Amino acid sequence: MDRYERILTLHRIFQSHRHPVAVERLREELDCSRATLYRDIAFLRDALGAPLDSDPEGRGYRYAEGEGDRFELPGLWLTSEELSALVALEALVRRSDPGVLADALAPFRERVEKLLNAHSGTTQQPMERIRVVPWGSRKLNQQVFRAVASAVLARRQLKFRYRARTTGADSVRHVSPQRLTHYRDNWYLDAWDHDREALRSFAVDRIGEVEMVDRPAIDRDERELDDTLASSYGIFAGAPKAWATIRFSARAARWVADEHWHSLQEGRWLDDGRYELRVPYAQSRELVMDILRYGPDAEVVAPQSLREEIRIMHKLALDGYEQAAP
């Protein structure tokens, strides 16, 4: 542990204790000699202005009563583990969608890498050791994304042209943006649609001709946003209309039991090793796609309408394979 991390560790220990912390315990936490500990304490007190008190015998230290909560180390202090986590996060953003946020984060990445190199005593971090594999991400127009993100943060209304993927319809929408949602490697705009007087989610990659309106956005209650846009399965809006009950084979259960399908999901192991999962949904389209990827290892038990939809999809796929290949 270098001096930087020892100082940060001391600060966090003193912030979390109301009574003096024994010198021997501090040495154990910092894994250093008594002389090194005393030099670090002196630096924390004299150079950084920490409100340090010691017990009468000098066997323990703490922050002065009423001062510790207000005192913060000057600047930004992070451990090497925290810096590594930030580097990994930046790599995730940069490699999953290199065109949208990478340029804005580049100066941040350079500064964090320099700090991390200083901590580790090396000249370069092996960034190739962090591998990010995007899946299903769609190409974004950078200018559109930045305009939409700016309107969300500035709380201004938007007008844009929207090309619906499901119907191919082209329309002009006037909305009050509520929040940006990153879902399955793609971005969506949750917004109040003024013309339809309802909450809607828009795929940002289908938005064009964006214009920020010089009027403040109308904010909707956070609970309303969650109830309308996040209570059902997937990205599709609407209050849940039914609960799907899906049983997975013992082979697939080892994966499904650890997967997050929905915040309200219910799961249980069956006696024969299978796993039963229940999730609420409003529209079946996305749920059907996720069930189908498990093929014969997934069986819909209820409701009957969803079971029939899955049966038809399997039959259509089978019919396609039974036809002679061209």
Buried (B, 14 or more C-beta within 10 A) or exposed (E): BEEBBBBBBBBBBBEEBEEBBEBEEBBEBBEBEEEBBBBBBEBBBEEBEBBBBBBEEEEBBBBEEEEBEEBEBEEEBBBBEEBBEBBEEBBEBBBBBEEBBBEEBEEEBEEBBEBBBEBBEEEEBEBEEBEEEEEEEEEBBEEBBBBBBBBBEEEBBBBBBBBEEEEEEEEEBBBBBBEBBEEEEBBBBBBBBBEEEEBBBBBBBBBEEBBBBEEEBBEBEEEEBEBBBBBBBBBBBBEBEBBBBBBBBEEBBEEBEEEEBBEBBEBEEEEEEBBBBBBBBBBBEBBBEBBEEBEEBBBBEEBEEBBEBBEEBEEEEEEEEEEEEE
